[in-house]
C-alpha cells in the first residue's frame, strides 16, 4: 500500500468545518483513498472512499486533487462527537487485503 | 446495513486460561475477516487474515498456535487466545470485508472491539 502522511493533531471549533489533509504522493493508479475514524475505545468507523472524483455522503466530503497526490476530508459542521482519530488509507479496491493503519490525525472538537 | 458485532465487549481472565472472541457480520456475508490488536496509544496492528473455509494467514510475529482463528461460516469468525498472559492484554478488533454488498465493494467494516485484561 502507498504510504500516507497526516498531521498528528488538529483542533476545530464546534459548528465549524473540519478539514483534514492527507498526503499520498506515491499513490498508484488503481489505489483508492479510504477514510476511517476511531472514537476512543471503539472500533474504527468507515467514513468515505474515492478514486479520483470528489465524493460526498451523509458524514463527510472527500476532495482529491487532480494529480491524486493528496486529499482532504471535510466534516462540514463538526460536533463534539466528531472528536476522534482519523485515518487516511490508500489501497487497491477489491484486493482483499487488510487496511494498513498509520498514526492518523487526532481531531479535537472544542465547544 | 454493514454491521459487525463482537462478543464479549470486555473480558477479564486469569493468566493461563483461554479466551474466545466472536466476530459476526450481521447483515452481509464476509468471505474475508481480519483480526487486529491495539495497545494503548498505538494504532491498529493486523494480526491475521481469515478466509472462510481455509486456514488463517498470520502476520509476522503473531503466533498461530497461541491465537487460534476459525472462520467456519460467511458470517462468523472466532479468535481464541490460548494460555493468555498479562502481555496479551489489549483491545482486539475484527473487521469484515463486505463483498457483494451494493455500493460497498471491498469496504471493510469493523466490530466494536473486545477489551481483554489478563490478570
Interface residues (C-beta under 8 A of the other chain):
Chain A: X34 X36 X38 X41 X42 X43 X44 X45 X46 X49 X87 X93 X94 X95 X96 X97 X98 X99 X100 X101 X102 X103 X104
Chain B: X2 X4 X6 X32 X34 X36 X43 X44 X45 X46 X49 X91 X93 X95 X97 X105 X106 X107 X108 X109 X110 X111 X112 X113 X115
